[in-house]
Amino acid sequence: MKLLFLLLSGLKLGKVFGSAGTMVISLAVYALFYGWRYAAGFIALLFVHEMGHYLAARQRGLNVGLPTFIPFVGAWIELKEQPHDAETEAYVGLAGPLVGTLGALACYWLWRSGGAPNWVLAVAYSGFFLNLFNLIPISPLDGGRITAVLSPKIWLLGAPILVGLFVMSPSPMLLVIGLLAAPQLMAAWRFRADDPAHAAYYSVSGETRVTYAAAYLGLLGFLALMTHSVYQLLEGLQPG
């Protein structure tokens, strides 16, 4: 009940205090469960991820709001103006995981330098995992926004991944994502590249598709490697 109260309060206070207010509320909630140091690091990486989206959207001339944070849900930016084509959507979608990965790498290298406690490595792991999860090729995750420039039908590959994750680790958040993804999956099933209604939005050059495919797969592979490697490091560490 206390958690529910904090969540509802966060929604109300977020309207008053904006992005900073929701960030502070999320920090307080995470600190109750994981301690303030880890909570601060995790919120910082969420902020870095979302600012990647924010700066990319601004660069493309889109009207966008600062991040909003909800505990145990995550964070998102409010696109007050939607992208006008699939390439812009992919550009904004890719920027979050890319910048977020750089933030996680900074934490990782700080720990590797020997000047940081083990909780910094735990923050790095959370950052790598968060960005890897977001690359699942299904809308509304970032992976869905990126792969849309290739073909929305790729979203159909994300559905079994989401189901598999739920089987391994049931989570209400995965159910929410699944519900949000359901209409998008139906649209992907019916998608036809030669449909005039889609032609303008999804019309991009082959070179653009290759560029985004390489960036997506490269980032996906790197994050999978780092997530696994850092997890193994954490397994062998004493708390600290």
Summary of the structure (lengths in Angstrom):
residues: 240
radius of gyration: 18.4
end to end distance: 30.9
largest distance: 59.1
contacts: 778
relative contact order: 0.11
helix: 75%
strand: 3%
